[in-house]
Amino acid sequence: MRFFSGFGFANEWILFKDFLDRGEYTVAGFSYGAQKALRYALELCRKGERIQKLQLLSPAYFNGLPRSIKQKEIVNFAKNPGTYMRFFYKKALYPATIDMKPFIKEPTLAELKELLFFEWRGEELQELRDGKVEIEIYLGELDKIVDASKAHQFFKEYGVSYLIKGVGHLLR
């Protein structure tokens, strides 16, 4: 399995071990890492390399979010990254209560821009499905980072999408 970490996270795959298929031909990613996982899976598929499953854990889905809100996030991060990330981690953690210290990584402004302006495209997900790639999506109904309901509506067209009750962005 190849795993891609979320924005401001490192080694958090352990938090998702109950969801992850650790097979050799599985690509998985959490949040921002789900965007990276999609790109990597498409690259493998287009090269004709074997990929069996793509797992998207709380994919960072901001399609349709106004540009002004995205710009505001960027400005707030640029002004004070530490304060921004403390608030971000608080939202990501909700409603779970775990020690985040082992999973924290300092992100960059460029990563935040890439995260916010990424557009999920149905034709890319369909390309993977046409290539016989299984797509699984896991979303928490209490997510305070993304609109899980909108994300679920989008992703269920391209794979098996689970909207898990009572959990947030970390699927806890």
C-alpha positions in Angstrom: 0.0 0.0 0.0 1.1 3.5 -0.8 -0.3 6.1 1.6 -0.3 9.9 1.2 -0.6 12.1 4.3 -2.9 15.0 4.9 -2.1 18.8 5.1 -0.1 19.3 8.3 0.0 15.6 9.1 2.7 12.8 9.0 2.5 9.1 9.8 -1.2 9.4 10.5 -2.0 6.2 8.5 -2.1 4.4 11.9 -5.2 6.3 12.8 -6.9 4.7 9.8 -5.6 1.2 10.1 -9.2 -0.2 10.5 -10.1 1.2 7.1 -7.0 0.6 5.1 -6.4 -2.2 2.7 -2.7 -2.8 3.0 -2.5 -4.7 -0.2 0.4 -4.2 -2.6 -1.8 -2.6 -5.2 -3.7 -0.2 -3.0 -3.2 3.6 -3.0 -4.7 5.6 -0.1 -4.7 9.1 1.1 -6.1 11.2 3.9 -7.6 14.7 3.2 -5.0 16.6 1.2 -3.3 13.2 0.8 -6.4 11.9 -1.0 -5.8 14.5 -3.7 -2.2 13.2 -4.0 -3.4 9.6 -4.0 -5.7 10.4 -6.9 -2.9 11.9 -8.9 -0.6 9.0 -8.2 -3.3 6.4 -9.0 -4.0 8.1 -12.3 -0.3 8.1 -13.2 -0.1 4.4 -12.5 -3.2 3.7 -14.5 -2.1 5.7 -17.4 1.3 3.9 -17.5 -0.5 0.6 -17.5 0.8 -0.3 -14.1 -1.3 -2.4 -11.8 -3.5 -0.7 -9.2 -6.4 -2.5 -7.6 -7.9 0.0 -5.2 -7.9 3.7 -4.4 -9.0 4.6 -0.8 -9.9 8.2 -0.1 -10.1 9.0 3.6 -11.9 12.3 4.3 -10.9 13.7 0.9 -10.3 17.4 0.9 -13.3 18.3 -1.2 -13.6 22.1 -1.8 -15.3 22.1 -5.2 -17.7 25.0 -5.3 -16.2 26.8 -2.3 -16.0 30.5 -3.3 -12.6 31.8 -4.2 -13.0 34.6 -1.7 -13.1 32.0 1.2 -10.1 30.2 -0.2 -8.2 33.5 -0.4 -9.2 34.3 3.2 -7.8 31.0 4.4 -4.5 31.7 2.6 -4.2 35.2 4.1 -4.9 33.9 7.6 -2.3 31.2 7.2 0.3 33.7 5.9 -0.3 36.1 8.7 0.2 33.5 11.5 0.8 29.9 10.5 0.9 28.7 14.2 -2.5 30.2 15.1 -4.0 29.0 11.8 -2.7 25.4 12.4 -3.9 25.3 16.0 -7.4 26.1 14.9 -7.1 23.7 11.9 -6.1 20.8 14.2 -8.9 21.6 16.6 -11.4 21.3 13.7 -9.7 18.2 12.3 -9.7 16.5 15.7 -13.4 17.1 16.5 -15.1 15.1 18.1 -12.2 12.8 18.8 -9.9 13.1 21.8 -6.4 11.9 20.9 -2.9 13.3 21.2 -2.1 14.8 17.9 1.6 15.6 18.6 2.9 12.4 17.0 1.1 13.2 13.7 1.9 16.9 13.3 4.0 18.2 10.4 4.6 21.8 9.6 2.9 22.6 6.3 3.8 25.2 3.7 1.7 28.0 2.2 2.2 26.4 -1.2 0.6 23.1 0.1 -2.4 25.1 1.5 -2.9 26.7 -1.9 -2.6 23.4 -3.7 -5.1 21.9 -1.2 -7.7 24.6 -1.5 -7.6 25.1 -5.3 -7.6 21.4 -6.2 -10.7 20.5 -8.3 -12.0 16.9 -8.1 -13.0 15.9 -11.6 -15.5 13.2 -12.2 -13.9 12.2 -15.5 -10.6 11.3 -13.7 -12.4 9.1 -11.2 -14.3 7.5 -14.0 -11.0 6.9 -15.9 -9.9 4.9 -12.9 -13.1 3.0 -12.7 -12.9 2.2 -16.4 -9.4 0.9 -15.6 -11.0 -1.5 -13.2 -9.8 0.3 -10.1 -12.0 0.0 -7.0 -12.6 3.3 -5.3 -13.6 3.6 -1.7 -14.4 6.9 0.0 -14.7 7.4 3.8 -16.3 10.6 5.2 -17.3 11.6 8.7 -20.7 13.2 9.0 -19.4 15.6 11.7 -16.4 16.8 9.6 -15.6 20.4 10.3 -13.0 20.7 7.5 -15.1 19.7 4.5 -18.8 19.5 3.8 -19.1 15.7 4.1 -22.7 15.7 2.7 -21.6 17.5 -0.5 -18.5 15.3 -0.8 -20.6 12.2 -0.4 -23.0 13.3 -3.1 -20.1 13.8 -5.5 -18.0 10.7 -4.7 -20.8 8.2 -4.6 -21.1 8.5 -8.3 -17.6 7.0 -8.8 -17.1 4.5 -6.0 -18.4 3.1 -2.7 -18.8 6.2 -0.5 -19.3 5.7 3.3 -20.8 8.6 5.3 -20.0 7.5 8.8 -22.2 8.8 11.6 -20.9 10.4 14.7 -17.3 10.9 13.5 -15.3 13.9 12.1 -12.4 14.5 9.8 -10.2 11.9 11.4 -13.0 9.3 11.1 -13.0 9.0 14.9 
